[in-house]
Amino acid sequence: MGCEIIMADFDIIIVGSGPAGVSAAFPLVESGLKVLMVDGGGTPQTHPSPPAMPYLQARLEDEQQWQWMIGKNFHALHNLGHVSPKLHAPTLGYVFKDFLSKNKIESKNFSAIGSLATGGLSNAWGCGVARFSDAELADFPFETRLLDKSYKIITQRIGISGGAQDDLTSYFGLDEWSQPPIEMDALHNYIYHRYNNHKQISEPHNFRLGRTRVAALSIDHSGRKACDRSNNCLWGCHRHALYSAAEELPTLKSHANFHHEAGFVVDNLSEDDGFWSINGKQNNEHRSISANKILLAAGTLATTRLALKALGSYAPVKIYSCPAAAFLLWVPKMLGSKRGPAFGLGQLSFALDIKNGISGFGATLGTSGLPISGFARYLPLRRRYSVDFLGGLLSSCLIGSFFLPGQLSNSTAMLNADGSLYIEGAYNDDTLDLMDAAKKQIRKEFARLGAIMLPTSFTVSPPGADIHYASTLPMRYFPTIGETNPLGELYGLKGIYIVDGASLSTLPEKSHTLTIMANADRIGRELCNQMK
């Protein structure tokens, strides 16, 4: 009598359908492996659609604009406490819905944000992309050439723009694969031309300005339309010019060996008979599905909870996030200018050498696609006077953001006895001094370019507000408990791989999503070789 052969349901299960999940999935699926991807998202159909006409036109003509500006359940008003305007937009409410409660995440002095939606946070990100330099990859336990191949694969697949051969070409390291930049608005053109015509006014190498490299199209690509500068980036792009991992699911689904199940919230992982299973709820029913290997790509916070729970580890782990600040620039020369068509995300970026070897990164965007009310609450005036004042000023203003390296974060995450994740935020003792030094440099450099930083506008955000979470389960050459090996495999749990930001070995100040995607692609390709 023969022995019964027990087989897993799938070769690979990927938990999460965001940028990391789909990037790991492509090489695995294309190699013929049987892959299941799960996420906790439903459909966004209950939320209003973004405006189909340009933002400024919609504000004048759309009689139903209250639905996507405020929301039927007053979504925008209920979320005014959040720093990011994306968290106020009713059209993006589905992206963030129920993430903390269903993933059992609590925080103190830390802005914990994530997504259960199909496509994850890429449905509502700033689209900034960058390649980590060799120096920034020095702590990563593999040869950088392996990641270079994946950077090329990812950028050519998703489409990026901004290549300009400017002073940030080497900083971003992406121009060889980039589409041309999206046309800038008048204010950014003014600043950019002043910088290029008067470079000698800046201290050598301390301040570099250039076009922002973004995962947004200036040329049609893979069925998606190029940006039409409609100012709708905050609300959602009906042309799909902004990259979202959700856009890649149809391509993956065209393979018979790929399966996707939405609405599956994974609560824990278990091992039995040499296989791993994901366990959780789907449509309020408990489910368990097995595989030979599991790839965690649920976002750094959710992935950390699942990994620590599987390890049974209750020791605190460091969580890196980039200390961030925002500020407002006024360009007097452009006072009274008319608001017009524009790309609603970062148009110019800058790199800043501060002191003690610490550098910072920032970007600026226009105000044409944002409601005045979002700014009025920050002024020391009554609301009606604030609106009147800003109505004449904002068209000549730019919004700036600024980030420091994640090594300045002192935040921690810890698994509680009940299986929930507790996060406590804190900055390094040097952070506020560095922010103050950066503020002075930024104010000086932009003043030379004809832009005045408005008094009191430079505001340091609480820990986690950047949403650049990383390095809770970092890759090491010789990992220990709570770390991963060069392939992202969790030490102590053979067959569990961390492919999102949790496994990054370090976190510089620049945008990290593209590196997460490239690393996930690298891990996926190596697993293909191992499983052939």
Secondary structure as GFF3:
##gff-version 3
##sequence-region A 1 532
A	DSSP	beta_strand	10	15	.	.	.	ID=ss1
A	DSSP	alpha_helix	19	30	.	.	.	ID=ss2
A	DSSP	beta_strand	35	38	.	.	.	ID=ss3
A	DSSP	three_ten_helix	44	46	.	.	.	ID=ss4
A	DSSP	alpha_helix	55	61	.	.	.	ID=ss5
A	DSSP	alpha_helix	65	69	.	.	.	ID=ss6
A	DSSP	alpha_helix	75	78	.	.	.	ID=ss7
A	DSSP	three_ten_helix	85	87	.	.	.	ID=ss8
A	DSSP	three_ten_helix	90	92	.	.	.	ID=ss9
A	DSSP	alpha_helix	93	96	.	.	.	ID=ss10
A	DSSP	alpha_helix	99	103	.	.	.	ID=ss11
A	DSSP	beta_strand	105	108	.	.	.	ID=ss12
A	DSSP	three_ten_helix	120	123	.	.	.	ID=ss13
A	DSSP	alpha_helix	144	158	.	.	.	ID=ss14
A	DSSP	alpha_helix	169	172	.	.	.	ID=ss15
A	DSSP	three_ten_helix	175	177	.	.	.	ID=ss16
A	DSSP	alpha_helix	186	197	.	.	.	ID=ss17
A	DSSP	three_ten_helix	199	201	.	.	.	ID=ss18
A	DSSP	beta_strand	207	211	.	.	.	ID=ss19
A	DSSP	three_ten_helix	245	248	.	.	.	ID=ss20
A	DSSP	alpha_helix	249	253	.	.	.	ID=ss21
A	DSSP	beta_strand	258	261	.	.	.	ID=ss22
A	DSSP	beta_strand	264	272	.	.	.	ID=ss23
A	DSSP	beta_strand	275	282	.	.	.	ID=ss24
A	DSSP	beta_strand	285	296	.	.	.	ID=ss25
A	DSSP	alpha_helix	300	311	.	.	.	ID=ss26
A	DSSP	beta_strand	317	319	.	.	.	ID=ss27
A	DSSP	beta_strand	324	330	.	.	.	ID=ss28
A	DSSP	three_ten_helix	332	334	.	.	.	ID=ss29
A	DSSP	beta_strand	348	355	.	.	.	ID=ss30
A	DSSP	beta_strand	358	366	.	.	.	ID=ss31
A	DSSP	alpha_helix	373	376	.	.	.	ID=ss32
A	DSSP	alpha_helix	383	393	.	.	.	ID=ss33
A	DSSP	three_ten_helix	394	396	.	.	.	ID=ss34
A	DSSP	beta_strand	397	403	.	.	.	ID=ss35
A	DSSP	three_ten_helix	406	408	.	.	.	ID=ss36
A	DSSP	beta_strand	411	415	.	.	.	ID=ss37
A	DSSP	beta_strand	421	424	.	.	.	ID=ss38
A	DSSP	alpha_helix	431	448	.	.	.	ID=ss39
A	DSSP	beta_strand	452	453	.	.	.	ID=ss40
A	DSSP	beta_strand	459	460	.	.	.	ID=ss41
A	DSSP	beta_strand	496	498	.	.	.	ID=ss42
A	DSSP	three_ten_helix	501	503	.	.	.	ID=ss43
A	DSSP	alpha_helix	513	531	.	.	.	ID=ss44
###
